[in-house]
């Protein structure tokens, strides 16, 4: 498996992976899958901010993607990022998500971010919660019943991990 920067040629695969999660899962609260143009705009915004949008590729096939960006636009958040990871259904549990998150953590640390936040749709999403826990994230909160998808209330779990020196020093 190779982790690399996403390019426009990856849009079809990225859009298909995300559409599956939108239509079948509670990991995202979107209910209508965005088209390739919308995904391209999102990817361009992340990349223009010099954050990472990565894909996992195995034998020429995109098996997952992930990205991070500053958690909020306000300047005080400039050292805190949020990650998002989506893996093709047929390769879940095979290390694709973990490799993507690890690469995002390394990139964000190199960029000077000090905290990474994971906002995980569905408190029953044991795969994503476990993946993030295995990489040093700790659960810092649960917002109960904040989403309504597929006719049911869905929680959001927030996890956090320090990057680099974290809050032990102020950025230089």
C-alpha positions as CSV (number, residue, x, y, z in Angstrom):
1,X,0.0,0.0,0.0
2,X,1.2,3.5,-0.9
3,X,0.0,6.7,0.8
4,X,0.3,9.7,-1.5
5,X,-1.1,13.2,-2.1
6,X,-4.5,13.1,-3.9
7,X,-4.7,14.4,-7.4
8,X,-7.6,15.2,-9.7
9,X,-7.4,11.8,-11.3
10,X,-8.4,10.3,-8.0
11,X,-11.7,12.2,-7.8
12,X,-13.9,9.4,-9.2
13,X,-12.6,6.9,-6.7
14,X,-12.8,9.4,-3.8
15,X,-16.3,10.4,-4.7
16,X,-17.4,6.8,-4.9
17,X,-15.9,5.9,-1.6
18,X,-17.6,8.9,0.1
19,X,-20.9,8.3,-1.6
20,X,-21.0,4.8,-0.1
21,X,-20.4,6.2,3.4
22,X,-23.0,8.9,2.9
23,X,-25.7,6.4,1.7
24,X,-25.0,3.6,4.1
25,X,-23.3,4.8,7.2
26,X,-23.5,7.2,10.1
27,X,-19.8,8.2,10.1
28,X,-20.8,11.3,8.1
29,X,-23.9,13.3,8.6
30,X,-24.3,14.2,5.0
31,X,-27.4,12.6,3.5
32,X,-26.9,13.4,-0.2
33,X,-23.6,12.4,-1.8
34,X,-21.7,15.3,-3.3
35,X,-20.7,15.1,-6.9
36,X,-17.1,15.2,-8.2
37,X,-17.1,18.9,-8.7
38,X,-18.0,19.5,-5.0
39,X,-15.3,17.0,-3.9
40,X,-12.8,18.7,-6.1
41,X,-13.7,22.1,-4.5
42,X,-13.3,20.6,-1.0
43,X,-10.0,19.0,-1.9
44,X,-8.7,22.3,-3.5
45,X,-9.6,24.2,-0.3
46,X,-7.7,21.8,1.9
47,X,-4.7,21.7,-0.4
48,X,-4.7,25.6,-0.8
49,X,-4.4,25.8,3.0
50,X,-1.3,23.6,2.8
51,X,-3.0,20.9,4.7
52,X,-3.0,17.3,3.4
53,X,-5.5,15.4,1.3
54,X,-4.1,11.9,0.9
55,X,-5.1,8.6,-0.8
56,X,-4.2,5.1,0.0
57,X,-3.4,3.1,-3.2
58,X,-2.9,-0.6,-3.6
59,X,-1.9,-2.0,-7.0
60,X,-3.2,1.1,-8.7
61,X,-6.6,1.1,-6.9
62,X,-7.6,3.8,-4.4
63,X,-8.7,2.0,-1.2
64,X,-9.3,5.0,1.0
65,X,-8.6,8.7,1.5
66,X,-8.2,11.1,4.3
67,X,-7.5,14.8,4.9
68,X,-7.0,17.3,7.7
69,X,-7.6,21.0,7.9
70,X,-7.7,23.7,10.6
71,X,-10.7,22.8,12.8
72,X,-12.3,26.3,12.6
73,X,-11.5,29.4,10.5
74,X,-11.0,31.7,13.5
75,X,-7.3,32.5,14.0
76,X,-7.1,31.2,17.6
77,X,-7.7,27.7,16.1
78,X,-4.6,27.9,13.8
79,X,-2.7,25.1,15.7
80,X,-5.6,22.7,15.9
81,X,-6.6,20.4,13.0
82,X,-9.4,17.9,12.4
83,X,-9.0,14.7,10.5
84,X,-11.4,12.8,8.2
85,X,-10.9,9.3,7.0
86,X,-13.0,7.2,4.6
87,X,-12.0,3.6,3.5
88,X,-13.5,1.4,0.8
89,X,-15.9,-1.0,2.4
90,X,-14.2,-4.1,1.1
91,X,-10.9,-3.3,2.7
92,X,-12.0,-2.1,6.1
93,X,-10.0,-3.5,9.0
94,X,-6.9,-4.1,6.8
95,X,-4.9,-1.1,8.0
96,X,-5.8,1.4,5.3
97,X,-7.4,3.9,7.8
98,X,-4.6,3.5,10.3
99,X,-2.0,4.2,7.6
100,X,-3.9,7.3,6.4
101,X,-4.3,8.7,9.9
102,X,-0.6,8.1,10.7
103,X,0.4,10.0,7.6
104,X,-2.0,12.8,8.4
105,X,-0.5,13.1,11.9
106,X,3.0,13.3,10.6
107,X,2.0,15.9,8.0
108,X,0.1,18.0,10.5
109,X,3.0,17.8,13.0
110,X,5.5,18.9,10.4
111,X,3.2,21.9,9.6
112,X,3.3,23.0,13.2
113,X,-0.2,21.9,14.3
114,X,-0.3,21.1,18.1
115,X,-3.6,19.2,18.4
116,X,-5.5,16.8,16.1
117,X,-9.2,16.3,16.7
118,X,-11.3,13.5,15.4
119,X,-15.1,14.1,15.2
120,X,-16.5,10.6,14.8
121,X,-20.1,10.2,13.7
122,X,-21.9,7.6,15.8
123,X,-20.8,6.4,19.2
124,X,-21.3,2.9,17.9
125,X,-18.5,3.4,15.3
126,X,-16.1,1.1,17.1
127,X,-13.8,0.8,14.0
128,X,-13.0,4.6,13.9
129,X,-12.9,5.0,17.7
130,X,-10.6,2.0,18.0
131,X,-8.4,3.2,15.1
132,X,-7.9,6.6,16.7
133,X,-7.4,5.1,20.1
134,X,-4.6,2.9,18.7
135,X,-2.8,6.0,17.5
136,X,-2.9,7.8,20.9
137,X,-6.2,9.7,20.6
138,X,-8.3,9.9,23.8
139,X,-12.0,10.4,23.9
140,X,-12.8,13.9,25.2
141,X,-16.5,14.0,24.8
142,X,-19.8,12.7,23.3
143,X,-22.5,14.9,22.0
144,X,-25.7,12.8,22.4
145,X,-28.3,12.7,19.7
146,X,-27.1,15.6,17.6
147,X,-27.7,14.1,14.2
148,X,-30.7,12.5,12.7
149,X,-29.9,10.0,10.0
150,X,-31.8,7.0,8.7
151,X,-34.7,7.8,11.1
152,X,-32.5,7.5,14.2
153,X,-30.7,9.9,16.5
154,X,-26.9,9.7,16.2
155,X,-24.2,10.7,18.7
156,X,-20.9,12.3,17.9
157,X,-17.7,11.2,19.7
158,X,-14.8,13.7,19.9
159,X,-11.3,12.4,20.3
160,X,-8.1,14.4,20.6
161,X,-4.3,13.8,20.4
162,X,-1.5,16.2,21.0
163,X,1.0,16.7,18.2
164,X,4.7,17.5,18.7
165,X,5.0,19.5,21.9
166,X,1.3,19.8,22.2
167,X,0.5,22.4,24.9
168,X,3.8,22.0,26.7
169,X,5.1,25.2,25.0
170,X,3.9,28.0,22.9
171,X,4.7,27.9,19.2
172,X,7.8,29.9,18.1
